[in-house]
Amino acid sequence: AASPVAIRAEAQLVPARTRTLRFADRADGAVTITDARTGTIASIVARDSDSGFIRGVMRGLMRERRLHKVGVNVPFRLAAWPDGGLSLTDTGTGRTIELGAFGATNRATFAALLP
């Protein structure tokens, strides 16, 4: 079966909503999520919060960035698609994660970051 990324590309779909984000670890174990375009803080995920899914996804993506020598200032693109999909793309490595594959609750933690 084709991936959602390939299906959307073939159909020339464009996202319904997008936001470019940067994720940064803080000394207290929290993660600060910043809007890459405006520089405003979109969210702060506390170390002991219910948003462990965000922390887990970002750990894996940052590990991959280190392997590809991609800096932390390169933003990620969060996109909501007309078909109901939600994806997070690392603009530095090109890797895309379909967030709906992890269940509605986990998907919602990222969907809340869209304006």
ABEGO torsion letter per residue (X at the ends): XBBAAAAAAAAGBBBABBBBBBBBBBAAGBBBBBBAAAGBBABBBBAABAAAAAAAAAAAAAAAAAAAGBBAABBBBBBBBAAGBBBBBBAAAGBBBBAAAAEAAAAAAAAAABX
